[in-house]
Amino acid sequence: MITIGFSPHRAEIIPFACQMMEQHQIIVLEEPSHPKFADMLNGDLSIDDYLMEIDIGFPEFERLMCKEARRHHQKGKKLLQVEPYLERLLEIHEYFAQGRTPAEVLNIAHLKAVYLAEKSATGALIKYYARSIEKDFNQVIESVKAFANADAQRLKLQSIMRAKAIAILDTTKNIFVETGYIHYPLYRYLLQDFKGNKNIRAVYLMQPVFKKLKCKRRNMGPGDILTLYYALNLPIKEDVADLLAARSLIYTQLIQTEEMLPDHSNPTPHSLDEALVNRLVDRLGFEDCRTIYSEIRFKNRNESLDFVKSHVRTKC
């Protein structure tokens, strides 16, 4: 059995992920391999020292995951870091740090596809940032869609590469694959690589929480939904794509990006925050977004949140 566990990289996911890890013998983490990972698992290197060696976006999540990885390792489970796309991206960065040119990197066969995907996505993102300070809302929307499309192509390549790396593992053992919500294409590519093996299942680890919060679309924001449309080659009407892009502009202004930690009063703070923001932006039409964006694009999160809540109340 191969279980693909879709989840956010947040501290609140740890109890749900650990429950799933208990049921599997091989645990595949969504991170590039690191030479000191084994030392951390064995206890020869402290978790804090290990974390200083790697790039981390959510420190407490990473610390807790390392703690659980070590615990499962001690129980005899096999833990693997499998993220070939990110490994090649790190290799590209190392070449540039050595003074190598883009032309030289393009001549390295196994790095070419990753370099081109990153160049396309980064270029689209820079164009979006440049457009976002302009007054032409329609042009901003076009830049959002262009970035979502470029990001989707990067996502597809990342999923293809990871699926091929997972497909060569020992499938006589139960395998748990950690992956983010946006990486749904991984499931499709694994099915292809295993030729329709029915012992592959997709599980949304936070689904019990989302059900309790009455979330739609598994609590994904409009930008992620748009990206998945492109990544999965799903047909989408232009006005729907425009609306998702417009809502994503508002969503990114409202969502809490700083790491929040669970406690007894709120065990899933990010899920709750995302659910509340999704409920707000779901009530906005395209013209609402145009009006709101012009007012909040230079405001902080709290000011933006207050403005959008007031706008929604006025609509009622």
N, C-alpha and C positions, 0 to 999 in steps of 0.2 A: 504494500500500500504506500502510495506517495500522497502526502497531504500538503497542499499549498495553502499556507496560512497568511491571508491578506490582513494587514494591520498597519497602523501608523507607528512611527518611531517615537513613541511617547512613553513616559514612565508608567502611565496608567494601564498600558497593555500587558505589563509583565505578568500579572497573575493569570491572565487568559493564555498567554504564550506558554507559560510553564506547564499549565494543565495539558496543553497539547503536546509539549515536548515529552512529558511523562509517558505518552503512548507510543513513542517512536524510538528506534535504536540509533538512527543517524539523524543529526540535526544540521541542516544546511543554513548558514547565516548569510544575510545579504550584505556582505562586505568584502573588500579585496583581501587577499591573503597577506599576512604580515609575519615576518620571520620570528617575532617574539611572542606570537600567539600561544604556541605550545608551552613556552616558559610561564606565561600567565596562567594557563590552565593547570599546570603542574604545581603552581605556587612558588616557583623559583623567581618569579617577578611579581611585584605587587600590582594590584589593579590600577592604582593611581599612577605608578610609573609607566605601566603599559599605555594608559590613556594619554600620557604626555607624548607618546610616540606616534599617535595617529590623529587624523583630522576628525573632530567631533562637532556635531551640530547641537546635540542635546546631551550635555554632560551627565545628568542624573540617569537618563535612560541608558546611556552607554555603560555607566558604572554598574547599574543593576543587572544589565544583560551579561556583563562580564562575570558578575557574582553568580548568576544562575548558570552560565556556561561552565564555570568551574565546578559547580555543584553537580551538574549532570555528567561532567567528565569523570568526577570521582565515583559516580555510580556505574561507570563502565560504558557510557554512551559515547559515540563518535561524533565530534563536532568539527565541521568543515566550514571554511570561509570560501565562498564561491561567488565571485563577481568579476568575471573576466573583462567586461567592458571598463570598469573602473580601474582594474589593474593596468590595462593598456593606456588609459588616460593618465594615470600616474607616471607611466613610462614615458609618455609624450612630454609631460611636464619636466621630467628629469633630463630629457634630451635638450629641451629649451634652456634649462638651467645651465647646461654645459656649453651653451652658445650655438647649438645646432639651429639651422634655419627651417622654416616650414617646408621648403622644397626638399630638404634632406629627409625630413620626417615622412613626407609623402612617398619617398622612394623605399621606405621600410614596409614591406608588404602587409605584415600583420597589424600595422598601426594605421594604415591609410583610411579604412572605412570609419574608424573611430574619430580620427582627426577631422574628416570631412563632415561627419555628423555634428561634432562639437562646434566646428566653424560655422555651420549653417545655423544651429540653434543660438549660439552666442551672437552672431550677426543680427539675427531676428530680434533677440532680446535688446541689444543696443539700439536698434532702430525703434523698438517700442518705447524705450526710455526717452529717446529723443523726441518722439511724437507725443509722449504723455504730457509734456509741458506746453504743447501747442493748444490753440483754441478750437481747432477743427476736430470735433468729436468723432466724426465719421472716419477720419484718417487714423485716429487713435484706435478705433474698433478694428480697422483693417490690419493694423500692426499687431493687435492682440491675436487675431486669427492667424496671422502669418507665423507668429511665434508658437502658438499652439500646434500648428501643423509641423513646424520644424522640430519642436519638442517631441511630437508624436513619432516622427521618423527616427529620432534618437532613441526613444523608448522601445520601438520595435527592434532596432538593432541590438540594444542592450538585452532585451528579452530573448532574442534568437540565440545570442552568444551564451547566455546563462542556461538556457534550456539544453543546449548541446553539451555543456559542461556537466549538467545534472544527469543527463541521459546515460552517461558512462559509469554512473555509480552502481554499487551493488544493490540491485532491486530485490534481492532475496530478503532484505531487511526492510522494516518500515522506516520510511524517510519523511521527515518534516522539513519543509522548505519555507523559510521566513521570507516574506516579500511585502512591499508596500502596496497600498490600494491601487495606485495608478498603474501597477505592473500586471494588469489582467492579461495582456497578450502572452505573458509567460505561460499561462495555463494552456492557451491554444497551441503554442509551439511545443510544449511538452507532450500534448496529445499527438501531435504530428510525429515527433521524434520517437515516441513509444508506439506509434502505429495504432492509435485508438485504444490502447490499454485501458480497460474500464476501472482499473485499480488506482486511478488518479482522481483525486477529489479536491475541490476548492472550498475552503472554509473561511468565512469572515469572522475573525476572532472576537470582534467587538459587537457582533450582531445582537446578543442579548441586551447590551446597553442601548444600541440604536432602537431596538424594539420598544424598550421601556421609555425612551425619549421621543418615540413616535417620529423617527427621522425618515426622510425620503432619500432615495438614491444612495443608501448606505452612508449617508452623512457627507458625501463628497461635495465639494464646492463647484460652482458653475465652470470655473476654468479647467478643473480636472475632468469634468463631464465632457467639455468641448474637446479636450485633448484625446480622450478615449474614443470619441466619435471618429477622429482622424486616425488614431492608432489602429482601430479595429476595422477601418475602411467601411464604416457604416454610413448610409445615406443620411444627409442632414439638409433641411431646407435652409436657404440663406438667411431668412428672417430669424430662424431658431438659432443659428450660429451667431448672428448679430446680437441677439438677446443674451445668450450665454456669455459672450465676450463683454457685453456692457455690464451685466451683473457681476462678472469676475472683477471688473475694475472697482466696483463698490465693495465687494467681498474682501479683497486684499487690503482695503483701507480699514476694515472693521475687525478682522480676525486677530486674535492674540498670537503673536509670533514668538514671544518669549516663552521659555520652557516653564510650564506650571506643574507643580507636584501634587499628586493625589493625597487626600487626607480623609478622616472619618466623615466629615461633613460633606465632602465632594470628592468621591473616589475617581471620578472621570472628568476632570476640569476641562480638558481640551475638547472632548466629545460634546460636553454641554455647551461650551462656547461656540463651537462650530455649528451645533444644532440651532442655537439662538440666532446666529448670523444668517444661516441658510433660510430660516423662517422669515427674516426681514427681507433679504434680497429676492426671495421667491415672490414677494408681493410687488415687486418693481417691474414696470414695463420699460421699454426701450427709452421712451422720452423721459420717464422718471429718472433713469440712470444718467441721461444727458444733463438734466437739471442738477441732480445731486453731485455728479462728478465735478462740475464747474465750481461748486461750492466747497467741496471737501478735499480736493486733491492736494492742497497745501496745509491741511489741518492735521492735528495728531489723532490718534485712534479714538480717544474719549470724546473729543469734539465732533469727530465724524459720526460716531455712534449716536450721540445726542441728536445731531442734525437728521440722520436717517430715521430714527425713531419718531421724531417730530413730524417728518414728512409723511411717514406711514400713517400716523394718527390723523393727520389732516385729510388723508385720502378716505378714511373710514366714514 
